[in-house]
Amino acid sequence: MKPDLKNIPDEYIVRQNGPRTIIALPEYFDFLSSADPASLPEAAAGRTSVKRLCTPSGNLLLRQYRRGGLLAGLNKSSYLTASRPVREIIVSCEAAARGLPVPRAAGAIIYSKHPFRQALLATQEITGARDLHEYAIKSTGGNIRQPVIEALARAVRKMHDAGLFHADLQLKNILVRQTSENVEIFFIDLDKSVIRDSLPERLRSANLRRLNRSAVKIQQAQPHPQVAFIDDTVRRSFLRAYSGGDTIFGSDIDAFLRSCRRHAAIHAIGWRIFGNNKATRKSR
């Protein structure tokens, strides 16, 4: 059975080569066709599922689709369909067309081994950027600077206004590139994300609660969790910049912050049961 390749944008080449299906932009097709992901170097320490492929048109990051949670112990990377890379390419292209700061999807490699499939998504590497987790922990002495907070808030608001719901909006899936003149924010890993004509308030608030939960989890995993790099002062600054003067999530920011705390507290029960430090260090 061939992978479901419906609705792949016309600019991509799609070729079947034995058990492999290659989906790629023309400038990357030959490189993805001949790539052996197992022999490629890791793109970052501890992220074994992300490899780097160097090409004359720029470096590509190849991310293997993997399951998380309890199912990962039974079946880490095999699926019955190839729908996830296909959907992510489509969403990434639409997000870019709407002017959102996402990496360009270069293509995908899909391996078929009846009845299962494994897949890797290739995206253009964003040079000079690092994820917000690393930025917060290693680069700012325990403080996220105000320009980064405001840039992040504006980028998330723009993403929501454009109709994109990020299925896993967390610090490791947000890149920051800072120069002396400006701050750029990028959103990566759009697996399972959806893009609509408009995004309702419930999905916007769910995204922000997820983002806050990520910050709380990472903070609690630090050697000195009582020294917060994200506190309510930072959260209020973020929400003010996100709202841009509009009334969102009701007019009471403190009420929304309380809902974020409750959301994080519920998940913290699971972190204590399964081990927050181990879960935070584990590569995605």
URVEN-V10969 format. One record per backbone hydrogen bond with DSSP energy under -0.5 kcal/mol. NH is the residue of the N-H (numbers start at 1). CO is the residue of the C=O. If there is no record, write none. Layout:
nh=NH co=CO
nh=NH co=CO
//
This chain:
nh=5 co=3
nh=8 co=5
nh=12 co=9
nh=13 co=24
nh=15 co=22
nh=17 co=15
nh=17 co=20
nh=20 co=17
nh=21 co=110
nh=22 co=15
nh=23 co=21
nh=23 co=108
nh=24 co=13
nh=25 co=106
nh=26 co=11
nh=28 co=25
nh=29 co=25
nh=29 co=26
nh=32 co=28
nh=33 co=29
nh=34 co=30
nh=35 co=31
nh=37 co=35
nh=39 co=36
nh=40 co=36
nh=40 co=37
nh=43 co=50
nh=47 co=44
nh=48 co=46
nh=50 co=47
nh=51 co=62
nh=52 co=41
nh=53 co=60
nh=58 co=55
nh=60 co=53
nh=61 co=123
nh=62 co=51
nh=62 co=60
nh=63 co=61
nh=63 co=121
nh=64 co=49
nh=64 co=62
nh=65 co=119
nh=67 co=76
nh=71 co=68
nh=72 co=69
nh=73 co=70
nh=74 co=71
nh=75 co=71
nh=79 co=117
nh=86 co=82
nh=87 co=83
nh=88 co=84
nh=89 co=85
nh=90 co=86
nh=91 co=87
nh=92 co=88
nh=93 co=89
nh=94 co=90
nh=95 co=91
nh=96 co=92
nh=97 co=93
nh=98 co=94
nh=99 co=96
nh=100 co=95
nh=102 co=100
nh=103 co=187
nh=106 co=104
nh=106 co=122
nh=107 co=122
nh=108 co=23
nh=109 co=120
nh=110 co=21
nh=111 co=118
nh=112 co=19
nh=113 co=111
nh=113 co=116
nh=116 co=113
nh=117 co=79
nh=118 co=111
nh=120 co=109
nh=121 co=63
nh=122 co=107
nh=123 co=61
nh=123 co=121
nh=124 co=104
nh=125 co=59
nh=127 co=125
nh=129 co=126
nh=130 co=176
nh=132 co=171
nh=132 co=174
nh=133 co=171
nh=135 co=131
nh=136 co=132
nh=137 co=133
nh=138 co=134
nh=139 co=134
nh=139 co=135
nh=140 co=135
nh=142 co=136
nh=143 co=140
nh=144 co=229
nh=145 co=143
nh=148 co=145
nh=149 co=145
nh=150 co=146
nh=151 co=147
nh=152 co=148
nh=153 co=149
nh=154 co=150
nh=155 co=151
nh=156 co=152
nh=157 co=153
nh=158 co=154
nh=159 co=155
nh=160 co=156
nh=161 co=157
nh=162 co=158
nh=163 co=160
nh=164 co=159
nh=165 co=163
nh=165 co=194
nh=166 co=164
nh=167 co=165
nh=169 co=166
nh=170 co=168
nh=173 co=170
nh=174 co=171
nh=175 co=186
nh=176 co=130
nh=177 co=184
nh=179 co=182
nh=184 co=177
nh=186 co=175
nh=187 co=101
nh=188 co=173
nh=193 co=190
nh=194 co=165
nh=196 co=163
nh=200 co=198
nh=203 co=200
nh=204 co=200
nh=205 co=201
nh=206 co=202
nh=207 co=203
nh=208 co=204
nh=209 co=205
nh=210 co=206
nh=211 co=207
nh=212 co=208
nh=213 co=209
nh=214 co=210
nh=215 co=211
nh=216 co=212
nh=217 co=213
nh=218 co=214
nh=219 co=215
nh=220 co=216
nh=221 co=217
nh=222 co=219
nh=225 co=222
nh=227 co=224
nh=228 co=226
nh=235 co=231
nh=236 co=232
nh=237 co=233
nh=238 co=234
nh=239 co=235
nh=240 co=236
nh=241 co=237
nh=242 co=238
nh=243 co=239
nh=244 co=240
nh=245 co=240
nh=246 co=243
nh=248 co=246
nh=253 co=251
nh=256 co=252
nh=257 co=253
nh=258 co=254
nh=259 co=255
nh=260 co=256
nh=261 co=257
nh=262 co=258
nh=263 co=259
nh=264 co=260
nh=265 co=261
nh=266 co=262
nh=267 co=263
nh=268 co=264
nh=269 co=265
nh=269 co=266
nh=270 co=266
nh=270 co=267
nh=271 co=267
nh=272 co=268
nh=273 co=269
nh=274 co=270
nh=275 co=271
nh=279 co=275
nh=280 co=276
nh=281 co=277
nh=282 co=278
//
